[in-house]
Amino acid sequence: NWKRKGGKFLNENIVDLGDRMKNSNSNSNFNLNNQNGNNVANVGGGNTTINVDEIKRLTLRATPNSPIVNARNSGSSNANDGKERKQSSSVSSGNKTTIQHQQSSPALITGNHTFVIPPLRKTSPPVASKASTITIPIGEKEGTGVPKLNKPNSSETKPPEARQTLQKTQTSPNLPTEKKLTELEYRQKIIQEILDTENAYVKHLNVLIEKYMKPLKEEGKFAKEPISDVFANVEDIYNINSIFLSRLKERIESSDAKEVILGDIFLQEGAHFKPHYIKYTELYQNAQHSLSTCEKSASFQTWTGQALEGAGETIRSLQIKPVQRITRYVLLLTDLIKRTPESHPDYSNLKSSLEKMTSTAQVVNEAIKAGENRQKILDIQSSFLGKMQLLEPHRLFIREGALSKVCRKSTKSRWFFLFNDLLIHASLTSINKYTSHQIWKLSDIRTEDFIHKDSSECAFQLVTTTKSFVVYAANKAEKIEWLKDINQASDELAKKMATFGQLQNESKIS
């Protein structure tokens, strides 16, 4: 079954063993024959037989883009026949013969020899890019030269010097490294960041005032719009931060880099931040709501669109910057303290400044939550038909949602609003306004789970002083959330009422 083609021995284009090559010590020959119907290749001098059928059963893959296969031979390379090679070319130099093929082929290594094995016909190349080789040891006893599948290691075929160079290159790549800053340099960098961010912040406040607030107030056609509410007390914020910025610039520019002291400035000017920033954050939600009201006007949208070209940022994106600034001060001061030694003259004032700024940030965050709650209650209040007074200083919104109420003849969808002291039962009208059916004080209501009394897992009962009824949530998880929120709000209200009653009794006794 063996055919010769282009100076190669081929068996149905499956195995290409290349040229016969001589071994310098044993003049070993490579003979191809057929023994008892088995295709084999004998390697002379090594008493090793390569079973071609065994090789066919092994899946070998060559490394992509590796068209060069080297075969070492101390003697000369002779072709088995005199025909010219059409598919491959060989270049001999000294004791090395290089056989170059037009496409990648797997390699069969026997001792110091490498055989090229073309890929199986009708076999697609694999996705994986890693290669494997078969090593057949020469000189062992017959039957012991079993092919072993080894992972390729390109460094094994290299001389020790090249191997060391390769290992050094792989473990210690020559990559550019960033210079590590000293503690003093890092401190200077933070101080510069404080100055740069403050300068940018004050500029943004100035844009909000000069590009939007003042021109809008001067425009007579927007007199009916709540323009003043949109900007709250931003002018007060701008004034105190402008003074703060000028003091920072003066101190940093006039001080030696090692001795820059900012703690006293934060202590003195930061004391003015708290009342103005708390007021701004309390009004922030209302400012957002007022802006949304103004944006319903087509002429307002046209005007602000034209103003944006000169301002660079929208009103809404500038509105939120004072809300975020106090938290930024806390982060900058924390970082500056980490890079300031305890022996530094600024360390004590910086620590005090951080404590006061952190306290201001907490109050500001509480004011933000209170403002969001206040605006939510106002939105609910305006969504009802007629006059509905819900806004109270102590009242907190908890949740709202649909529950199906079981009536005498049918089950109807209703909308419920839960506050920390009220539960409102309402329904939505055709004009997208709510009408109230019942308002209960939370102290007059309790819940009962129907899980053992009803086949549905989504039902629970609301028991009041006047009536009781069953409602269904959309699913079991939502029912659990409603029960948890109602019961928790009722418990907290009962505790507050008990404390308030105790205080009243104590005041009467005194």
Buried (B, 14 or more C-beta within 10 A) or exposed (E): EEEEEEBBBBBEEBBBBBBBBBBEEEEBBBBBEEEEEEBBBBBBBBEBBBBBEBBBEEEBBBBEEEEEBEBBBEBEBEBBEEEEBEEBEBEEEEEEBBBEBEEBBBBBBBBEBBBBBBBBEEEEEEEEEEBBBBEBBBEEEEEEBEBEEEEEEEBEEEEEEEBEEEEEEEEEEEEEEEEEEEEEEBBBEBBEEBBEBBEEBBEBBEBBBEBBBEEBEEBEEBEEBBBEBBBBBBBBBBBBBBBBBEBBEEBBEEEEEEEBBBBBBBBBBBEBBBBBBBBBBBBBBBBBBBBEBBBEBEEBEEBBEEBBEEBEBBBBEBBEBBBEBBBBBBEBBBBBBEBBEEEBEBBEBBBBBBEBBBEBBEBBBEBBEBBBBBBBBBEBEEBBEEEBEBEEEEBBBBEBEBBBBEEEEEEEEBBBBBBBBBBBBBBBEEEEEBEBEBBBEBEEBBBBBBBEEBEBBBBBBBEBEEEEBBBBBEEEEBBBBBBEBBEEBBEBBEEEEEEEEEEEEEEEEE
